[in-house]
Amino acid sequence: MARPVIGMCAALEKARWSVWDQQAMLLPRNYVDAVQQAGGLALMVPVDPLLTENPSRVLDLIDGLMLAGGADIDPAAYGEQRHTDTLDTAPERDAFEIALTRAAIARDLPVLGICRGMQLINVACGGTLLQHLPERFGHHEHRRVVGSFDGADHDVILLEGSLAARSAGEVRHATKSHHHQGIDRLGDGLRVSGVSTLDDLPEAIEWDGGPPTRRFVLGVQWHPEADAESRVVGSFVAAAAAPAPAQGAPAGAHAGACAGAPTGAAASAPAG
């Protein structure tokens, strides 16, 4: 059986290796390891202005799209002013990943967003972000140690029967967290399917069931790639490996559901 090809958007960061210290396109190894261990073929996709204009050139080559964690999303992408704690943005990366996400959802390509990637899905679908959670909730429990998952564990409650719950394999799920931003207004076509036990912050979003339906569109605020026990990446790779529906929606179909118009509903905790 052929391995599903997972396109993994690379971060655009200043990096140091050997004698070099310069701009680089990169990903932490644990993302690649998680995909490979799940049976996928990991393909890093660097920022490319021509693909921003025409994402089909790369989406034709892959079976699933993974959006990794990383820098804060530039608030200009969702029509807001920059908060003083919104740092190290990369607008070029934002525009690239937003274009790929919208096109992937339109053609029913499986999409998994992790941490920043979940926020990116929301922004791509017209939603907005809380730019500094401590200001809203009065604590730093979502990112206790900067640059580390030490002490970062907390539980999320996932909506029973949701894609998030099926992917995690349980309704109450232990997670590793490292973020200071989160979902504010929910993007079009999405629903909240998981919340933090700390403060009810949305920690899982997914396609709301259509119409039209989508095979796999899931964003998680935690880091399943850093958790050897997590089933989330494996569930995504399995969805990418499954044959697409014979009569799938053509590229660009239902574009209005995730075209960036700022008309999303306020994010709220899942019922049940």
QUIJO-V183839 format. One record per helix or strand. SS is the DSSP state (A for helix, B for strand). FROM is the first residue (numbers start at 1). TO is the last residue. If there is no record, write none. Layout:
SS/FROM/TO, SS/FROM/TO
//
This chain:
B/5/9, B/11/17, B/20/26, A/29/37, B/41/45, A/49/53, A/56/59, B/64/67, A/75/78, A/91/106, B/110/114, A/116/124, B/129/130, A/133/137, B/153/158, A/163/168, B/172/176, B/182/183, B/185/185, B/190/196, B/202/207, B/217/220, A/224/226, A/232/241, A/255/258, B/266/266
//
